[in-house]
Amino acid sequence: MFSICGAGSAASKEGLNIMGYSFNACMGDSFFYSSDGDFLFVPQTGPLHFETEMGRMLVEIGHFAVVPRGIKFRIIVPGGKPVEHKGWICEVFSDHLHLPELG
């Protein structure tokens, strides 16, 4: 992961951080979590296969995934075949992400 821009801070519980990611291998037996904010993953190339505390999730290109603060997860590459994955992450430090009322 690499940081692109951000505003605010995790300490003040306000703002966000926009990052990019790139990988071609799974995380193995390692897991990750953020104690600072919720992650919004947007894959650009290659789908994301998440394993979380609550189950598995497949996120195709054109879709997005939200991993709430404090939830442990890892991303796996099915079949063990190296495939390049790239995309974007938005980490929101304030309240949890939610979809707005559209009705």
N, CA, C and O atoms as a MOPAC input file, in Angstrom:
PM7 MOZYME 1SCF
protein

 N      0.84600 1    -1.17200 1     0.00000 1
 C      0.00000 1     0.00000 1     0.00000 1
 C      0.89000 1     1.23300 1     0.00000 1
 O      1.95900 1     1.24600 1     0.61000 1
 N      0.43800 1     2.25100 1    -0.68400 1
 C      1.17100 1     3.50200 1    -0.70300 1
 C      0.18100 1     4.66100 1    -0.62300 1
 O     -0.86800 1     4.64200 1    -1.26600 1
 N      0.52000 1     5.64000 1     0.15400 1
 C     -0.35600 1     6.78300 1     0.39700 1
 C     -0.28500 1     7.76600 1    -0.76900 1
 O      0.79200 1     8.06000 1    -1.28700 1
 N     -1.46000 1     8.27000 1    -1.17300 1
 C     -1.53100 1     9.24900 1    -2.25600 1
 C     -1.85100 1    10.62900 1    -1.68800 1
 O     -1.17500 1    11.60800 1    -2.00700 1
 N     -2.87200 1    10.70400 1    -0.85500 1
 C     -3.21800 1    11.97900 1    -0.22700 1
 C     -4.09000 1    11.70700 1     0.99300 1
 O     -4.54700 1    10.58300 1     1.20100 1
 N     -4.31200 1    12.72500 1     1.78200 1
 C     -5.14300 1    12.57600 1     2.96500 1
 C     -5.44300 1    13.91800 1     3.58700 1
 O     -4.84300 1    14.93600 1     3.24000 1
 N     -6.38200 1    13.90100 1     4.51200 1
 C     -6.75200 1    15.10600 1     5.25300 1
 C     -7.19600 1    14.66700 1     6.63800 1
 O     -7.76800 1    13.58900 1     6.79500 1
 N     -6.93900 1    15.49000 1     7.63800 1
 C     -7.28700 1    15.13000 1     9.01000 1
 C     -6.29700 1    14.12900 1     9.56300 1
 O     -5.19200 1    13.97000 1     9.04400 1
 N     -6.71700 1    13.44300 1    10.64500 1
 C     -5.83500 1    12.44300 1    11.24500 1
 C     -6.65100 1    11.40400 1    11.99300 1
 O     -7.79400 1    11.63800 1    12.38600 1
 N     -6.03600 1    10.26600 1    12.17500 1
 C     -6.69500 1     9.20300 1    12.93000 1
 C     -6.84900 1     9.59800 1    14.39500 1
 O     -7.82600 1     9.21600 1    15.03800 1
 N     -5.90200 1    10.35300 1    14.92400 1
 C     -5.95900 1    10.77600 1    16.32600 1
 C     -7.16000 1    11.67500 1    16.60400 1
 O     -7.76200 1    11.59100 1    17.67500 1
 N     -7.51000 1    12.53400 1    15.64800 1
 C     -8.65100 1    13.43700 1    15.84300 1
 C     -9.96600 1    12.80300 1    15.41000 1
 O    -11.02900 1    13.40100 1    15.58300 1
 N     -9.90400 1    11.59000 1    14.84500 1
 C    -11.09400 1    10.87500 1    14.35500 1
 C    -11.85000 1    11.68600 1    13.30400 1
 O    -13.07800 1    11.62500 1    13.23600 1
 N    -11.12100 1    12.44400 1    12.48800 1
 C    -11.69700 1    13.20700 1    11.39200 1
 C    -10.79500 1    13.07600 1    10.17800 1
 O     -9.57100 1    13.05800 1    10.30800 1
 N    -11.39300 1    12.98500 1     9.00400 1
 C    -10.63400 1    12.96900 1     7.77600 1
 C    -10.55500 1    11.60300 1     7.13200 1
 O    -11.27300 1    10.67400 1     7.50200 1
 N     -9.66100 1    11.50100 1     6.15500 1
 C     -9.50100 1    10.26100 1     5.40100 1
 C     -8.10500 1    10.19800 1     4.80700 1
 O     -7.36000 1    11.17700 1     4.80700 1
 N     -7.77600 1     9.02800 1     4.30600 1
 C     -6.50100 1     8.77900 1     3.64800 1
 C     -6.80100 1     7.99100 1     2.38600 1
 O     -7.52300 1     6.99400 1     2.44000 1
 N     -6.26500 1     8.41500 1     1.25600 1
 C     -6.44700 1     7.68800 1     0.00500 1
 C     -5.12400 1     7.03000 1    -0.35100 1
 O     -4.07800 1     7.67600 1    -0.40000 1
 N     -5.19900 1     5.71900 1    -0.59800 1
 C     -4.00700 1     4.91900 1    -0.86700 1
 C     -4.21200 1     4.08600 1    -2.11300 1
 O     -5.34300 1     3.83700 1    -2.52900 1
 N     -3.12800 1     3.66400 1    -2.69800 1
 C     -3.15900 1     2.69100 1    -3.77200 1
 C     -2.55900 1     1.39300 1    -3.25900 1
 O     -1.84200 1     1.37900 1    -2.25800 1
 N     -2.85700 1     0.30500 1    -3.95200 1
 C     -2.24800 1    -0.97600 1    -3.58900 1
 C     -1.85100 1    -1.71700 1    -4.85600 1
 O     -2.41400 1    -1.49400 1    -5.92800 1
 N     -0.88500 1    -2.59000 1    -4.71300 1
 C     -0.41600 1    -3.42800 1    -5.80100 1
 C      0.21000 1    -4.68400 1    -5.18500 1
 O      1.02600 1    -4.59000 1    -4.26800 1
 N     -0.17300 1    -5.84800 1    -5.69000 1
 C      0.41700 1    -7.09800 1    -5.19900 1
 C      0.21900 1    -8.18300 1    -6.24600 1
 O     -0.61000 1    -8.04300 1    -7.14500 1
 N      0.98100 1    -9.26300 1    -6.12800 1
 C      0.82000 1   -10.40400 1    -7.03100 1
 C      0.91500 1   -11.73500 1    -6.29600 1
 O      1.02400 1   -12.78400 1    -6.93200 1
 N      0.87600 1   -11.70600 1    -4.97500 1
 C      0.91100 1   -12.93600 1    -4.17400 1
 C     -0.00700 1   -12.76600 1    -2.96900 1
 O     -0.26900 1   -11.64300 1    -2.53600 1
 N     -0.49100 1   -13.87400 1    -2.43200 1
 C     -1.39100 1   -13.79500 1    -1.28000 1
 C     -0.60800 1   -13.48600 1    -0.00300 1
 O      0.62200 1   -13.52500 1     0.02100 1
 N     -1.35100 1   -13.18400 1     1.03900 1
 C     -0.75300 1   -12.78800 1     2.31500 1
 C     -0.29700 1   -13.98700 1     3.14100 1
 O      0.24500 1   -13.81300 1     4.23300 1
 N     -0.50800 1   -15.19200 1     2.63700 1
 C     -0.09500 1   -16.38200 1     3.38300 1
 C     -0.89000 1   -16.54500 1     4.66000 1
 O     -2.11900 1   -16.47400 1     4.64300 1
 N     -0.19800 1   -16.76500 1     5.76900 1
 C     -0.86200 1   -16.94200 1     7.05700 1
 C     -1.00900 1   -15.63300 1     7.82700 1
 O     -1.45300 1   -15.64200 1     8.97500 1
 N     -0.64700 1   -14.51900 1     7.21900 1
 C     -0.73200 1   -13.21400 1     7.88800 1
 C     -2.11000 1   -12.58500 1     7.70200 1
 O     -2.76200 1   -12.78200 1     6.67600 1
 N     -2.53700 1   -11.83500 1     8.69300 1
 C     -3.78800 1   -11.08000 1     8.63400 1
 C     -3.47900 1    -9.62000 1     8.91500 1
 O     -2.43300 1    -9.29700 1     9.47700 1
 N     -4.39100 1    -8.74000 1     8.52500 1
 C     -4.21400 1    -7.30800 1     8.68200 1
 C     -5.48900 1    -6.72500 1     9.26800 1
 O     -6.57200 1    -7.26700 1     9.05100 1
 N     -5.37700 1    -5.63700 1    10.00000 1
 C     -6.54400 1    -4.86700 1    10.41000 1
 C     -6.12400 1    -3.43100 1    10.65400 1
 O     -4.95700 1    -3.14100 1    10.91800 1
 N     -7.09700 1    -2.53900 1    10.56100 1
 C     -6.84400 1    -1.12800 1    10.80700 1
 C     -7.57400 1    -0.71100 1    12.06600 1
 O     -8.78600 1    -0.89700 1    12.17000 1
 N     -6.86100 1    -0.15500 1    13.01300 1
 C     -7.50400 1     0.37600 1    14.21300 1
 C     -7.81500 1     1.86400 1    14.04700 1
 O     -8.38200 1     2.48800 1    14.94300 1
 N     -7.43700 1     2.43400 1    12.88700 1
 C     -7.65400 1     3.85900 1    12.64600 1
 C     -8.99100 1     4.16000 1    11.97800 1
 O     -9.66000 1     5.11900 1    12.36200 1
 N     -9.39800 1     3.36100 1    10.98300 1
 C    -10.62400 1     3.67500 1    10.26200 1
 C    -11.09800 1     2.53900 1     9.39200 1
 O    -10.43000 1     1.51100 1     9.27400 1
 N    -12.27200 1     2.72800 1     8.77300 1
 C    -12.84300 1     1.75500 1     7.84600 1
 C    -12.09800 1     1.81900 1     6.51800 1
 O    -11.68500 1     2.89700 1     6.09000 1
 N    -11.92300 1     0.66900 1     5.86100 1
 C    -11.29700 1     0.60000 1     4.54600 1
 C    -12.36600 1     0.41100 1     3.48700 1
 O    -13.24700 1    -0.43500 1     3.63800 1
 N    -12.29800 1     1.19200 1     2.41600 1
 C    -13.13600 1     1.01100 1     1.23900 1
 C    -12.19600 1     0.60100 1     0.11200 1
 O    -11.38500 1     1.40700 1    -0.34600 1
 N    -12.30000 1    -0.66400 1    -0.34300 1
 C    -11.44900 1    -1.20000 1    -1.39700 1
 C    -12.15600 1    -1.07600 1    -2.74200 1
 O    -13.33200 1    -1.41800 1    -2.86600 1
 N    -11.43100 1    -0.58500 1    -3.74900 1
 C    -11.95300 1    -0.48500 1    -5.11200 1
 C    -10.92100 1    -1.14100 1    -6.03300 1
 O     -9.90200 1    -0.52600 1    -6.34900 1
 N    -11.17400 1    -2.40000 1    -6.47500 1
 C    -10.20700 1    -3.06800 1    -7.34600 1
 C    -10.21600 1    -2.48200 1    -8.75700 1
 O    -11.27400 1    -2.17900 1    -9.31000 1
 N     -9.02800 1    -2.32800 1    -9.32600 1
 C     -8.90000 1    -1.81600 1   -10.68600 1
 C     -8.51100 1    -2.93700 1   -11.65000 1
 O     -9.07400 1    -3.04500 1   -12.73900 1
 N     -7.55200 1    -3.76700 1   -11.25100 1
 C     -7.18500 1    -4.94400 1   -12.03400 1
 C     -7.12900 1    -6.13500 1   -11.09200 1
 O     -6.49800 1    -6.06600 1   -10.03700 1
 N     -7.77100 1    -7.19800 1   -11.45600 1
 C     -7.79300 1    -8.41000 1   -10.64100 1
 C     -8.79600 1    -8.33600 1    -9.50700 1
 O     -8.80100 1    -7.36400 1    -8.75200 1
 N     -9.65600 1    -9.35500 1    -9.37000 1
 C    -10.62900 1    -9.37400 1    -8.28300 1
 C     -9.95100 1    -9.61800 1    -6.93900 1
 O     -8.85200 1   -10.16900 1    -6.88400 1
 N    -10.60700 1    -9.20800 1    -5.86200 1
 C    -10.08600 1    -9.40500 1    -4.51100 1
 C    -10.85500 1   -10.51900 1    -3.81900 1
 O    -12.08600 1   -10.50600 1    -3.79400 1
 N    -10.14100 1   -11.47600 1    -3.26100 1
 C    -10.72600 1   -12.57200 1    -2.49500 1
 C    -10.35800 1   -12.34200 1    -1.03000 1
 O     -9.22300 1   -12.58900 1    -0.62200 1
 N    -11.31800 1   -11.87200 1    -0.24900 1
 C    -11.09800 1   -11.57400 1     1.16100 1
 C    -11.45300 1   -12.77400 1     2.02000 1
 O    -12.40400 1   -13.49800 1     1.72500 1
 N    -10.69900 1   -12.98100 1     3.06900 1
 C    -11.07000 1   -13.86200 1     4.17300 1
 C    -11.08400 1   -12.98700 1     5.41300 1
 O    -10.06200 1   -12.40700 1     5.78100 1
 N    -12.25500 1   -12.88700 1     6.06800 1
 C    -12.38200 1   -12.05500 1     7.25700 1
 C    -12.83100 1   -12.91500 1     8.42500 1
 O    -13.05400 1   -14.11700 1     8.28200 1
 N    -12.95800 1   -12.27800 1     9.58800 1
 C    -13.47200 1   -12.96400 1    10.77100 1
 C    -14.91000 1   -13.43300 1    10.55200 1
 O    -15.37300 1   -14.36900 1    11.20500 1
 N    -15.60300 1   -12.77900 1     9.63700 1
 C    -17.03000 1   -13.05900 1     9.42500 1
 C    -17.30400 1   -13.92800 1     8.20800 1
 O    -18.45700 1   -14.26500 1     7.94100 1
 N    -16.27600 1   -14.29300 1     7.47000 1
 C    -16.47500 1   -15.14500 1     6.29600 1
 C    -15.65800 1   -14.67500 1     5.11800 1
 O    -14.75700 1   -13.84600 1     5.24200 1
 N    -16.00200 1   -15.23500 1     3.96000 1
 C    -15.26600 1   -14.92500 1     2.73300 1
 C    -16.07300 1   -13.97900 1     1.85200 1
 O    -17.29900 1   -13.90900 1     1.93800 1
 N    -15.34600 1   -13.25200 1     1.00100 1
 C    -15.99000 1   -12.27000 1     0.15100 1
 C    -15.17800 1   -12.15400 1    -1.14000 1
 O    -13.95400 1   -12.02500 1    -1.10000 1
 N    -15.87100 1   -12.20100 1    -2.29000 1
 C    -15.23900 1   -11.99900 1    -3.58800 1
 C    -15.68600 1   -10.65000 1    -4.11400 1
 O    -16.88500 1   -10.38500 1    -4.19700 1
 N    -14.74200 1    -9.79500 1    -4.46900 1
 C    -15.04300 1    -8.45600 1    -4.96500 1
 C    -14.49300 1    -8.34400 1    -6.38300 1
 O    -13.28100 1    -8.30500 1    -6.59100 1
 N    -15.39800 1    -8.29400 1    -7.34900 1
 C    -15.01600 1    -8.19000 1    -8.75600 1
 C    -14.70100 1    -6.74000 1    -9.11200 1
 O    -15.02000 1    -5.81900 1    -8.36000 1
 N    -14.07800 1    -6.55400 1   -10.25700 1
 C    -13.82300 1    -5.21600 1   -10.77300 1
 C    -15.17300 1    -4.56300 1   -11.06300 1
 O    -16.07000 1    -5.20000 1   -11.61500 1
 N    -15.31200 1    -3.29700 1   -10.69100 1
 C    -16.58000 1    -2.59100 1   -10.85400 1
 C    -17.42900 1    -2.61700 1    -9.59200 1
 O    -18.48200 1    -1.98200 1    -9.54100 1
 N    -16.98200 1    -3.34400 1    -8.57800 1
 C    -17.65100 1    -3.39900 1    -7.28100 1
 C    -16.69300 1    -2.85700 1    -6.22400 1
 O    -15.53400 1    -2.56600 1    -6.52200 1
 N    -17.16800 1    -2.72400 1    -5.01500 1
 C    -16.29900 1    -2.26800 1    -3.93200 1
 C    -16.59900 1    -3.06700 1    -2.68400 1
 O    -17.64300 1    -3.71100 1    -2.58000 1
 N    -15.67500 1    -3.02400 1    -1.73600 1
 C    -15.83500 1    -3.73400 1    -0.46300 1
 C    -15.48000 1    -2.78800 1     0.66900 1
 O    -14.56300 1    -1.97500 1     0.55500 1
 N    -16.22000 1    -2.90500 1     1.76400 1
 C    -15.93000 1    -2.13700 1     2.97000 1
 C    -15.51700 1    -3.10800 1     4.06600 1
 O    -16.24200 1    -4.05600 1     4.36600 1
 N    -14.36800 1    -2.87700 1     4.65400 1
 C    -13.90400 1    -3.65700 1     5.80100 1
 C    -13.88800 1    -2.69800 1     6.99300 1
 O    -13.06300 1    -1.78500 1     7.04200 1
 N    -14.79700 1    -2.90000 1     7.95400 1
 C    -14.87400 1    -1.97900 1     9.09600 1
 C    -13.61500 1    -1.99600 1     9.96200 1
 O    -12.85300 1    -2.96300 1     9.96800 1
 N    -13.42300 1    -0.91200 1    10.68100 1
 C    -12.29900 1    -0.75900 1    11.60700 1
 C    -12.27800 1    -1.92900 1    12.59000 1
 O    -13.31600 1    -2.31500 1    13.12600 1
 N    -11.09200 1    -2.48800 1    12.82000 1
 C    -10.92200 1    -3.53500 1    13.81800 1
 C    -11.20300 1    -4.94900 1    13.33700 1
 O    -10.99600 1    -5.89700 1    14.09400 1
 N    -11.67000 1    -5.12600 1    12.10200 1
 C    -11.94800 1    -6.46700 1    11.56500 1
 C    -10.67600 1    -7.00200 1    10.90800 1
 O    -10.09100 1    -6.34600 1    10.04600 1
 N    -10.25700 1    -8.18900 1    11.32000 1
 C     -9.06100 1    -8.80900 1    10.75200 1
 C     -9.40700 1    -9.42000 1     9.40700 1
 O    -10.46400 1   -10.03200 1     9.25100 1
 N     -8.50500 1    -9.25300 1     8.41800 1
 C     -8.73500 1    -9.81000 1     7.09000 1
 C     -7.41100 1   -10.12600 1     6.42000 1
 O     -6.35000 1    -9.65000 1     6.82400 1
 N     -7.50900 1   -10.93800 1     5.38800 1
 C     -6.38200 1   -11.17100 1     4.50500 1
 C     -6.93300 1   -11.32000 1     3.09300 1
 O     -8.10800 1   -11.63200 1     2.90000 1
 N     -6.08100 1   -11.09500 1     2.12300 1
 C     -6.46300 1   -11.22700 1     0.73100 1
 C     -5.67600 1   -12.38900 1     0.16100 1
 O     -4.45400 1   -12.45400 1     0.29400 1
 N     -6.39200 1   -13.31000 1    -0.48000 1
 C     -5.74800 1   -14.49200 1    -1.03400 1
 C     -5.81400 1   -14.44500 1    -2.56100 1
 O     -6.68400 1   -13.78700 1    -3.13200 1
 N     -4.89400 1   -15.14400 1    -3.21200 1
 C     -4.88700 1   -15.30100 1    -4.66100 1
 C     -5.22300 1   -16.76200 1    -4.93200 1
 O     -4.39000 1   -17.63500 1    -4.68900 1
 N     -6.44200 1   -17.05100 1    -5.43600 1
 C     -6.84200 1   -18.44000 1    -5.64700 1
 C     -5.95300 1   -19.14700 1    -6.67000 1
 O     -5.50800 1   -18.54100 1    -7.64500 1
 N     -5.70700 1   -20.40800 1    -6.44100 1
 C     -4.92400 1   -21.22000 1    -7.35400 1
 C     -3.43300 1   -21.05100 1    -7.22000 1
 O     -2.67600 1   -21.76400 1    -7.87800 1
 N     -2.98200 1   -20.12400 1    -6.38400 1
 C     -1.55700 1   -19.92300 1    -6.17400 1
 C     -0.83000 1   -19.35300 1    -7.37900 1
 O      0.39400 1   -19.22600 1    -7.35700 1
 N     -1.57400 1   -19.00100 1    -8.44400 1
 C     -0.96300 1   -18.45700 1    -9.65700 1
 C     -0.77200 1   -16.94700 1    -9.50500 1
 O     -1.74800 1   -16.24800 1    -9.23400 1
 N      0.44300 1   -16.41300 1    -9.66800 1
 C      0.65300 1   -14.97500 1    -9.50100 1
 C     -0.11800 1   -14.17700 1   -10.55800 1
 O      0.08800 1   -14.36500 1   -11.75700 1
 N     -0.99200 1   -13.30000 1   -10.11200 1
 C     -1.76000 1   -12.40300 1   -10.96600 1
 C     -1.61100 1   -11.00800 1   -10.38500 1
 O     -1.72100 1   -10.82500 1    -9.17200 1
 N     -1.36500 1   -10.03300 1   -11.23100 1
 C     -1.19000 1    -8.67100 1   -10.73500 1
 C     -2.53400 1    -8.07300 1   -10.33800 1
 O     -3.49400 1    -8.11200 1   -11.10700 1
 N     -2.59000 1    -7.52800 1    -9.14700 1
 C     -3.77500 1    -6.86100 1    -8.61800 1
 C     -3.39700 1    -5.42100 1    -8.28300 1
 O     -2.38600 1    -5.16600 1    -7.63000 1
 N     -4.22600 1    -4.48700 1    -8.74000 1
 C     -4.02400 1    -3.07600 1    -8.41800 1
 C     -5.37500 1    -2.45800 1    -8.08500 1
 O     -6.41500 1    -2.93900 1    -8.53500 1
 N     -5.35200 1    -1.40000 1    -7.30100 1
 C     -6.59200 1    -0.71500 1    -6.97800 1
 C     -6.36900 1     0.41200 1    -5.99400 1
 O     -5.24800 1     0.87600 1    -5.78500 1
 N     -7.47100 1     0.83800 1    -5.39600 1
 C     -7.48300 1     1.99800 1    -4.52100 1
 C     -8.12400 1     1.65000 1    -3.18800 1
 O     -8.99900 1     0.78800 1    -3.10900 1
 N     -7.67500 1     2.33300 1    -2.14100 1
 C     -8.25400 1     2.17400 1    -0.79800 1
 C     -8.52200 1     3.56400 1    -0.24900 1
 O     -7.67400 1     4.45200 1    -0.34300 1
 N     -9.69600 1     3.74800 1     0.31900 1
 C    -10.00600 1     4.97300 1     1.04500 1
 C    -10.20700 1     4.56800 1     2.50500 1
 O    -11.07700 1     3.75500 1     2.81600 1
 N     -9.41200 1     5.13200 1     3.38000 1
 C     -9.53600 1     4.85700 1     4.81600 1
 C    -10.19700 1     6.07300 1     5.46400 1
 O     -9.65300 1     7.17700 1     5.43500 1
 N    -11.37400 1     5.85400 1     6.04600 1
 C    -12.14900 1     6.93500 1     6.65000 1
 C    -11.97900 1     6.86600 1     8.16000 1
 O    -12.24900 1     5.83100 1     8.76700 1
 N    -11.53100 1     7.96700 1     8.77400 1
 C    -11.23100 1     7.98200 1    10.20200 1
 C    -12.43100 1     8.30600 1    11.07600 1
 O    -12.42100 1     7.98800 1    12.26500 1
 N    -13.47200 1     8.93500 1    10.51600 1
 C    -14.62900 1     9.33800 1    11.34300 1
 C    -15.57600 1     8.15000 1    11.53800 1
 O    -15.12000 1     7.01200 1    11.64800 1
 N    -16.86700 1     8.40000 1    11.58100 1
 C    -17.86000 1     7.33500 1    11.76900 1
 C    -17.70000 1     6.25100 1    10.71700 1
 O    -17.00000 1     6.42900 1     9.72000 1
 N    -18.36800 1     5.11400 1    10.95700 1
 C    -18.33000 1     4.01500 1     9.99300 1
 C    -18.95500 1     4.44100 1     8.68000 1
 O    -19.86500 1     5.27000 1     8.65100 1
 N    -18.45400 1     3.86000 1     7.58100 1
 C    -19.02500 1     4.13500 1     6.27600 1
 C    -20.45200 1     3.61500 1     6.20000 1
 O    -20.74700 1     2.54200 1     6.72700 1
 N    -21.33000 1     4.35100 1     5.56000 1
 C    -22.70300 1     3.90100 1     5.34200 1
 C    -23.22000 1     4.49500 1     4.04900 1
 O    -22.78100 1     5.56300 1     3.62300 1
 N    -24.15700 1     3.79300 1     3.42800 1
 C    -24.75800 1     4.27100 1     2.18900 1
 C    -25.80100 1     5.33100 1     2.52500 1
 O    -26.52800 1     5.18000 1     3.50700 1
 N    -25.88900 1     6.38600 1     1.74300 1
 C    -26.86500 1     7.43400 1     2.04600 1
 C    -28.28700 1     6.98200 1     1.72600 1
 O    -28.49300 1     6.06800 1     0.92800 1
 N    -29.25800 1     7.62700 1     2.35200 1
 C    -30.66200 1     7.38800 1     2.05400 1
 C    -30.94600 1     7.90800 1     0.64600 1
 O    -30.65700 1     9.06700 1     0.34700 1
 N    -31.49900 1     7.07600 1    -0.20900 1
 C    -31.76900 1     7.50200 1    -1.57500 1
 C    -33.27000 1     7.64200 1    -1.84100 1
 O    -33.66200 1     7.97500 1    -2.96000 1
 N    -34.10900 1     7.39700 1    -0.84900 1
 C    -35.55700 1     7.43500 1    -1.06200 1
 C    -36.14300 1     8.59000 1    -0.49600 1
 O    -37.35700 1     8.77500 1    -0.58700 1

